[in-house]
């Protein structure tokens, strides 16, 4: 009978540990609430999931009168939301991230362009706005998550497009990243710093390699080729969708470079030479 008894433990809480959650990834569903919930919670040919689903108001398929967050996967479990992904030194972000799906019926075509290396990428998208009530609910949810997982740095609150730029565009240019930043969520730049960098850039234009290096240092998955090839354009487009949504065609322009350099000054200034040596 003694072999059936549950093993007892002596608990000595160690101080040497931290959260396994270091990233928060924000998605848009491209589907209605009803279809999003089905795809994220039931078996299908392409199984995906997320930790949370945030509905949209005025969605005919949403059954509640008031917006409520749907919890689909416990935060301590791995959800299947990021797919093939990279950010900073991390790959396969499912292992160490929380994923939030926000209902928004955006649509994109031709994201994985087969254009030649140095030709302009062609992506056709339609991006609806995010209602204020939905964003307010999202801010409350993220604030609680960040309180539980204080190892998530501002620069590690990322878009799906940031971590998979050649495949994804969500949550898109209508997503209010600056508003989230003003609520203590995520990263944003300082306008004065951007203006200072603009002055320098207009006197001496950085090379393509320098811009690619800056994107890599910030966290984007990019190969330093010295050419603004397709992979480089997709990464710049993802950056612009997040930080300069007025024009996200993927081209290198002075404003985008200045914003990028300002963000690195603000959030990556303490990075050591090992990080920057990745550009060599």
BALUM-936511 format. One line per 8 residues: number of its first residue (from 0); their letters; for each residue x, y, z of N, C-alpha, C. Coordinates in pm, whole numbers, plus 50000, padded with zeros to 5 digits. Each point is the difference from the previous one (the first is absolute). Example, Ala and Ser with C-alpha at 12.3 -4.5 7.8 and 13.67 -1.06 7.14 Angstrom:
0) as) 51319 49431 50780 49911 50119 50000 50090 50120 50000 | 49965 50105 49928 50082 50119 50006 49923 50109 50073 $
# end
This chain:
0) xxxxxxxx) 50082 49880 50000 49918 50120 50000 50085 50126 50000 | 50121 49991 50063 50083 50120 50010 50045 50050 49863 | 50011 49910 49903 50044 50041 49866 49896 50085 49929 | 49874 49999 50047 49893 50077 49937 49988 50140 50059 | 50073 50025 50108 49989 50131 50063 50074 50104 49916 | 49945 50120 49998 50061 50109 49924 50130 50044 50068 | 50102 50022 49919 50129 50043 50052 49987 50137 50065 | 50058 50016 50116 49998 50130 50069 50130 50074 49975 $
8) xxxxxxxx) 49994 50133 50007 50114 50083 49972 50027 50094 50117 | 50124 50043 50010 50036 50109 50089 50018 50123 49913 | 49918 50102 50020 50003 50121 49918 50102 50099 50057 | 50097 50034 49919 50096 50106 50034 50001 50095 49879 | 49919 50104 50003 49990 50089 49883 50134 50063 49964 | 50045 49980 49879 50125 50057 49952 49977 50142 49950 | 50101 50083 50016 49997 50136 49947 50055 50005 49858 | 50049 49889 49950 50068 49997 49871 49907 49949 49891 $
16) xxxxxxxx) 49912 50086 49956 49907 49963 49894 49938 50126 49942 | 49934 49985 49888 49922 50110 49943 49889 49940 49915 | 49921 50088 49941 49891 49955 49916 50055 49944 49869 | 49935 49899 49948 50037 49949 49868 49937 50084 49889 | 49918 50098 50035 49932 50085 49903 50079 50128 49985 | 50054 50025 49880 50079 50120 49974 49945 50085 49885 | 49895 49952 49934 49950 50070 49882 49847 50001 50002 | 49945 50106 49944 49856 50011 49980 49978 50031 49853 $
24) xxxxxxxx) 49925 49915 49932 49980 50012 49856 49853 50034 49974 | 49979 50109 49925 49865 50046 49968 49966 49968 49855 | 49883 49940 49984 49953 49955 49869 49865 50064 49969 | 49963 49997 49874 49862 50024 49957 49952 49875 49930 | 49871 49970 50013 49950 49869 49960 49973 49985 49850 | 49961 50110 49934 49953 50000 49860 49871 49922 49982 | 49932 49970 50109 49874 49925 49997 49901 50063 50099 | 49875 49960 49990 49900 50041 50098 50028 49935 50134 $
32) xxxxxxxx) 49931 50046 50104 50018 49939 50132 49968 49851 49997 | 49887 49964 49944 49957 49860 50001 50102 49910 49931 | 50047 50043 49882 50096 49918 49927 50135 50000 50070 | 50039 50114 50057 50126 50005 50074 49999 49904 50118 | 49890 50000 50074 49990 49911 50115 50005 49854 49957 | 49934 49968 49890 50002 49861 49950 50142 49960 49963 | 50069 50085 49923 50134 49966 49953 50100 49988 50115 | 49981 50082 50103 50097 50005 50109 49974 49896 50110 $
40) xxxxxxxx) 49883 49937 49996 49966 49914 50114 49957 49859 49964 | 49983 49970 49872 49953 49867 49963 50098 49935 49902 | 50001 49866 49993 50090 49932 49906 49969 50038 49856 | 50104 50021 49922 49983 50028 49858 50128 49963 49927 | 50003 50017 49870 50114 49954 49920 50125 50083 50024 | 49984 50122 50050 50115 50086 50031 49985 50050 50143 | 50031 49916 50098 49970 50036 50139 50079 50121 50048 | 49928 50101 50046 50059 50121 50057 49926 50033 50129 $
48) xxxxxxxx) 50064 50080 50083 49935 50042 50124 50066 50130 50046 | 49943 50058 50101 50058 50117 50065 49957 49996 50145 | 50067 50076 50081 49962 50001 50141 49870 50077 50021 | 49981 50107 49923 49880 50083 50018 49943 50042 49865 | 49869 50020 50000 49929 50053 49884 49918 50120 50045 | 50019 50113 49930 49928 50124 50034 49899 50029 49890 | 49870 49992 50029 49898 50021 49897 49992 50145 49954 | 49922 50022 49897 49973 50135 49950 49853 50033 50020 $
56) xxxxxxxx) 49969 50125 50033 49859 50039 50012 49933 49999 49862 | 49870 49985 49999 49922 50002 49876 50033 49885 49906 | 50064 49896 50052 50022 49879 49922 49873 49916 50012 | 49930 49975 49890 49874 49926 50007 50015 49860 50060 | 50120 49944 49994 50019 49865 50052 50037 49998 50148 | 50017 50118 50061 50037 50004 50142 49874 49993 50085 | 49989 49903 50092 49873 49973 50068 49972 50087 50123 | 50098 50075 50051 49982 50074 50124 49961 50145 49973 $
64) xxxxxxxx) 49938 50062 50099 49968 50142 49989 50121 50088 50029 | 50085 49955 50092 50120 50074 50037 50124 49923 49957 | 50105 50075 49965 50124 49935 49959 50065 49931 50119 | 50040 49877 49979 50070 49924 50104 50117 49927 49936 | 50108 49988 50072 50117 49926 49953 49975 49851 50012 | 50038 49925 49898 49990 49854 50003 50140 49943 50025 | 50013 49922 50105 50126 49933 50030 49996 49859 49942 | 50093 49970 49912 49998 49874 49927 50109 49903 50045 $
72) xxxxxxxx) 50114 50053 50042 50112 49917 50045 50056 50064 50126 | 50027 49917 50101 50061 50052 50122 50136 50061 49968 | 50034 50109 50066 50125 50069 49971 50122 49912 50024 | 49987 49900 50085 50112 49910 50028 50016 49890 49895 | 49906 49996 49906 50008 49901 49892 50040 50071 49871 | 50054 49925 49907 50043 50055 49871 49883 50000 49903 | 49967 50116 49949 49900 50012 49895 50070 50003 49864 | 49928 49965 49896 50057 49990 49866 49956 50120 49917 $
80) xxxxxxxx) 50064 50113 50023 49956 50124 49936 50107 50066 49915 | 50128 49978 50031 50107 50075 49934 50052 49932 49874 | 49993 49868 49992 50053 49928 49886 50150 50019 49987 | 50051 49995 49878 50142 50026 49975 50026 50147 50030 | 50083 50027 50099 50013 50138 50048 50137 50022 50062 | 50043 50126 49995 50128 50039 50059 49989 50142 50055 | 50063 50022 50113 50010 50136 50056 50125 50005 50087 | 50090 50093 49968 50126 50006 50073 50076 49870 49985 $
88) xxxxxxxx) 50039 49943 50111 50072 49872 49997 49908 49880 50013 | 49870 50023 49999 49904 49894 50026 49933 49954 49870 | 49984 49869 49985 49922 49945 49890 49887 49915 50058 | 49900 49971 49917 49885 49921 50044 49940 50061 50127 | 49943 50117 49987 49956 50076 50116 49883 49937 50075 | 49936 49899 49942 49895 49930 50075 50049 49954 50136 | 50128 49961 50006 50054 49941 50122 50003 50098 50117 | 50012 50130 49971 50024 50095 50108 49914 50125 49989 $
96) xxxxxxxx) 49882 49986 49943 49917 50118 49979 49855 49974 50038 | 49929 50110 50018 49855 50000 50011 49945 50062 49872 | 49900 49936 49943 49940 50049 49876 49859 50048 50022 | 49970 50118 49947 49865 50057 50007 49949 50020 49858 | 49886 49944 49970 49932 50021 49872 49890 50105 50019 | 50003 50101 49915 49901 50107 50004 49913 49988 49875 | 49870 49989 50018 49911 49982 49886 50003 50125 49913 | 50039 49981 49875 50007 50108 49901 50006 49932 49864 $
104) xxxxxxxx) 49906 50031 49913 49988 49926 49874 50083 50064 49888 | 50130 50021 50028 50090 50050 49897 50020 49892 49895 | 50053 50041 49887 50025 49905 49891 50125 50041 49924 | 50090 49905 49977 50121 50024 49921 50018 49890 49897 | 50055 50042 49885 50032 49903 49895 50143 50025 49952 | 50062 49893 49949 50133 50008 49940 50107 50043 50099 | 49987 49959 50127 50100 50041 50097 50135 49937 49971 | 50001 49871 49967 50128 49935 49970 50031 50018 49852 $
112) xxxxxxxx) 50047 50120 49968 50025 50037 49861 50113 49917 49941 | 49988 49970 49872 50107 49929 49928 50077 50096 49912 | 49985 50129 50026 50072 50098 49919 50150 49981 50014 | 50074 50048 49900 50146 49991 50004 50056 50071 50122 | 50123 49966 50031 50062 50045 50125 49985 50148 50026 | 50023 50084 49901 50004 50143 50023 49879 50074 49944 | 49898 49927 49960 49877 50063 49953 49911 50033 50117 | 49911 50096 49979 49907 50036 50106 49902 49888 50030 $
120) xxxxxxxx) 49974 49976 50126 49904 49896 50038 49859 50049 49971 | 49912 49908 49969 49862 50033 49968 49908 49928 50098 | 49935 50076 50086 49908 49943 50099 49872 50081 49999 | 49888 49934 49984 49871 50067 49999 49927 49971 50130 | 49965 50105 50075 49937 49981 50130 49884 50097 50020 | 49907 49957 50083 49892 50086 50048 50001 49990 50152 | 50015 50114 50067 50014 50001 50146 49889 50084 50065 | 49899 49937 50060 49898 50076 50073 50057 50058 50130 $
128) xxxxxxxx) 49935 50105 50048 50040 50061 50127 49960 49911 50118 | 50061 50026 50114 49968 49929 50124 49911 50090 50087 | 49880 49955 50037 49911 50082 50083 50063 50032 50136 | 49968 50116 50052 50059 50044 50126 49967 49906 50115 | 49876 49950 50004 49963 49910 50109 50083 49872 49997 | 50033 49952 49883 50084 49881 49987 50141 50028 50050 | 50056 50114 49963 50134 50036 50044 50003 50022 50151 | 49896 50061 50055 49996 50020 50146 50004 49866 50074 $
136) xxxxxxxx) 49926 49903 49949 50001 49867 50061 50137 49935 49985 | 50059 50016 49883 50133 49944 49976 50104 50060 50094 | 49993 50131 50021 50094 50067 50091 49988 49942 50141 | 49878 49978 50046 49980 49941 50133 50061 49861 50007 | 49978 49920 49896 50054 49864 49997 50153 50002 50002 | 50061 50081 49914 50146 50002 49991 50061 50052 50129 | 49938 50100 50060 50051 50055 50126 50006 49891 50106 | 49897 49918 50008 50000 49890 50097 50108 49897 49967 $
144) xxxxxxxx) 50017 49970 49871 50103 49904 49959 50139 50053 50038 | 50028 50125 49972 50131 50057 50030 50026 50006 50150 | 49895 50018 50079 50017 49995 50145 50038 49861 50048 | 49948 49898 49931 50034 49861 50037 50137 49959 49947 | 50038 50056 49887 50124 49958 49932 50088 50123 49980 | 50068 50040 50104 50075 50124 49997 50133 49987 49926 | 50033 49881 49952 50120 49983 49918 49976 50039 49854 | 49877 50032 49962 49972 50041 49863 50041 50147 49985 $
152) xxxxxxxx) 50105 50025 49921 50046 50136 49976 49909 50070 49900 | 49998 50134 50001 49918 50073 49903 50028 49960 49855 | 50127 49978 49966 50034 49965 49862 49958 49858 49964 | 49959 49923 50099 49958 49863 49976 49848 49984 50000 | 49929 50112 49995 49857 50001 49968 49994 50026 49850 | 49974 49897 49922 50023 50006 49855 49876 49961 49921 | 50002 50040 49874 49897 49960 49905 50036 49867 49938 | 49899 49928 49955 50025 49877 49925 50089 50030 49879 $
160) xxxxxxxx) 49976 50115 49936 50081 50039 49884 50145 50022 50037 | 50026 50048 50123 50139 50025 50042 50081 49871 50003 | 49939 49893 50045 50074 49875 50020 49993 49907 49880 | 49917 50031 49901 49989 49919 49878 49970 50094 49882 | 50092 50092 49970 49968 50108 49905 49971 49955 49858 | 50054 49889 49957 49974 49957 49863 49868 49925 49986 | 49936 49968 50114 49876 49923 49997 49879 50076 50049 | 50021 50097 50089 49888 50058 50072 49998 50153 49993 $
168) xxxxxxxx) 49879 50055 50013 49982 50145 50002 49926 50049 50124 | 49951 49909 50081 49917 50039 50112 50082 50040 50122 | 49940 50086 50084 49863 50052 49998 49977 50119 49908 | 50098 50041 49923 49980 50098 49895 50019 50145 50041 | 49991 50092 49901 50030 50141 50024 49895 50074 50081 | 49879 49945 50012 49896 50065 50079 50011 49967 50148 | 50085 49907 50035 50015 49963 50140 50068 50114 50076 | 49946 50044 50113 50047 50123 50066 50118 49976 50095 $
176) xxxxxxxx) 50116 49972 49945 50117 49972 50083 50035 50119 50090 | 49988 50121 49946 50033 50117 50083 49905 50012 50118 | 49874 49972 49978 49902 50005 50109 50034 49896 50107 | 50043 49882 49958 50041 49900 50098 50121 50050 50080 | 50095 50060 49929 50119 50053 50069 49960 50104 50104 | 49906 50084 49967 49955 50103 50094 49930 49940 50121 | 49962 49874 49988 49942 49927 50113 50102 49906 50065 | 50129 50022 49973 50105 49922 50063 50027 49867 49936 $
184) xxxxxxxx) 49964 49985 49873 50014 49871 49930 50086 50017 49877 | 50107 49922 49991 50079 49998 49878 50096 50116 49986 | 50060 50010 49882 50104 50099 49971 49949 50107 49905 | 50059 50117 50010 49974 50109 49906 50118 50094 50003 | 50010 50085 49902 50114 50091 49986 49966 50140 50053 | 50105 50081 50019 49983 50139 50041 50019 50089 49877 | 49907 50092 49979 50004 50085 49880 50126 50083 49991 | 50048 50053 50112 50122 50082 49999 50120 49919 49951 $
192) xxxxxxxx) 50007 49876 50045 50110 49914 49957 49992 49971 49851 | 49880 49980 49949 49983 49976 49856 50047 50121 49920 | 49964 50120 50045 50040 50121 49928 50152 50015 49997 | 50067 49968 50110 50146 50007 50003 50062 49902 49902 | 49946 49879 49996 50052 49902 49905 49972 50042 49856 | 49885 50062 49976 49968 50046 49865 50104 50100 49950 | 50042 50091 50086 50102 50098 49961 50129 49931 49958 | 50040 49900 50078 50124 49927 49969 49986 49920 49872 $
200) xxxxxxxx) 49887 49932 49985 49977 49914 49884 49999 50082 49872 | 49944 50120 50004 49992 50083 49879 50136 50055 49960 | 50094 50005 50095 50136 50041 49967 50082 49883 49946 | 49975 49882 50056 50073 49880 49955 49908 49880 50007 | 49963 49950 49883 49905 49890 49991 50065 49869 50044 | 49939 49927 50093 50055 49869 50038 49992 49902 49883 | 50089 49905 50001 49997 49895 49898 49887 49903 50029 | 49966 49920 49900 49899 49896 50019 50044 49904 50110 $
208) xxxxxxxx) 50128 49966 50002 50050 49908 50103 49982 50058 50140 | 50023 50130 50015 49982 50064 50131 49855 49996 50044 | 49909 50020 49907 49857 49994 50034 49961 49856 50035 | 50047 49904 49921 49972 49860 50031 50057 49962 50136 | 50118 50049 50031 50061 49972 50130 49915 50057 50112 | 49950 50122 49983 49916 50062 50103 49872 49921 50021 | 49942 49949 49893 49880 49916 50013 50032 49871 50075 | 50116 49941 49970 50042 49877 50068 50024 50026 50148 $
216) xxxxxxxx) 50066 50110 50032 50027 50033 50140 49870 50020 50076 | 49903 50063 49937 49874 50022 50070 49927 49869 50028 | 50017 49902 49912 49938 49870 50024 49948 49930 49876 | 49992 50071 49889 49938 49943 49880 50086 49890 49937 | 49935 49897 49946 50073 49893 49932 50038 50042 49859 | 50125 50037 49980 50043 50051 49870 50143 49955 49974 | 50029 49973 49874 50136 49966 49958 50067 50126 49947 | 50124 50025 50042 50074 50118 49955 50059 49970 49863 $
224) xxxxxxxx) 49938 50055 49896 50044 49973 49863 50059 50123 49932 | 49972 50119 50054 50044 50121 49933 49911 50040 49884 | 49897 49923 49972 49902 50031 49895 49861 50004 50065 | 49919 50091 49955 49864 50005 50051 49915 49902 49921 | 50030 49872 50022 49936 49892 49927 49864 49970 50061 | 49935 49894 49952 49863 49972 50043 49989 49978 50150 | 50091 49921 50057 49992 49974 50144 50020 50128 50080 | 50087 50086 49951 50023 50128 50067 49878 50090 49990 $
232) xxxxxxxx) 49934 50000 49885 49880 50081 49981 49886 49952 50091 | 49985 49869 50012 49895 49949 50088 50026 50039 50146 | 50126 49996 50042 50031 50038 50137 49974 50149 50021 | 50043 50084 49906 49973 50143 50013 49850 50027 49999 | 49927 49926 49918 49854 50016 49997 49939 49966 50136 | 50046 49891 50063 49950 49964 50132 50031 50108 50101 | 50122 50055 49994 50037 50110 50089 49908 50119 49980 | 49972 50034 49875 49914 50115 49971 49855 49975 50043 $
240) xxxxxxxx) 49951 49878 49982 49865 49967 50047 49987 50028 50150 | 50107 49978 50073 50000 50018 50146 50025 50146 50038 | 50103 50062 49942 50047 50128 50051 49979 50119 49906 | 49971 49976 49872 49978 50112 49908 49889 49960 49900 | 49877 49985 50051 49894 49941 49917 49948 50090 49889 | 50046 50124 49993 49954 50087 49893 50044 49954 49863 | 50110 49929 49992 50049 49945 49874 50080 49875 50032 | 49950 49885 49959 50064 49873 50033 50029 49918 49874 $
248) xxxxxxxx) 50060 50069 49901 50030 49931 49875 50132 49922 50005 | 50072 50008 50113 50122 49924 50014 50125 50068 49949 | 49986 50120 49944 50118 50071 49951 50075 50065 50117 | 50130 50023 49980 50080 50067 50101 49989 50150 49979 | 49949 50071 50097 49987 50145 49991 50055 50063 50127 | 50025 50130 49994 50065 50070 50111 49921 49988 50130 | 49869 50017 49994 49920 49996 50123 50006 49863 50066 | 49988 49894 49921 50007 49865 50057 50136 49974 50064 $
256) xxxxxxxx) 50108 50043 49933 50133 49980 50056 50013 50076 50132 | 49952 50124 50003 50012 50082 50121 49922 49938 50116 | 49882 49948 49973 49921 49934 50104 50073 49876 50051 | 50054 49922 49907 50073 49879 50036 50122 50032 50088 | 50080 50097 49958 50118 50037 50078 49960 50052 50138 | 49890 50075 50006 49953 50053 50128 49956 49888 50093 | 49934 49901 49946 49958 49886 50082 50121 49923 50053 | 50101 49982 49917 50120 49931 50047 50071 50080 50109 $
264) xxxxxxxx) 50004 50132 49985 50059 50084 50104 49926 49983 50132 | 49869 49992 49992 49917 49996 50120 49998 49864 50066 | 49994 49893 49919 49977 49867 50056 50119 49904 49985 | 50092 50030 49909 50111 49909 49976 50136 50064 50030 | 50001 50112 50068 50126 50071 50026 50095 49918 50085 | 49947 49914 50084 50084 49920 50089 50044 49869 49939 | 49960 49976 49875 50042 49876 49935 50152 49999 49985 | 50061 49889 50025 50145 49993 49993 50049 49973 49858 $
272) xxxxxxxx) 50131 49998 49986 50060 49983 49868 49964 49866 49937 | 49970 49900 50085 49964 49868 49946 49872 50010 49917 | 49903 50078 50050 49875 50018 49927 50027 50069 49866 | 50077 50107 50004 50024 50075 49878 50092 49924 49905 | 50078 49908 50052 50090 49922 49913 49922 49908 49907 | 49871 49980 50030 49917 49921 49909 49989 50064 49864 | 50029 50130 49992 49990 50070 49872 50123 49980 49914 | 50107 49947 50054 50123 49988 49924 49993 49887 49899 $
# end
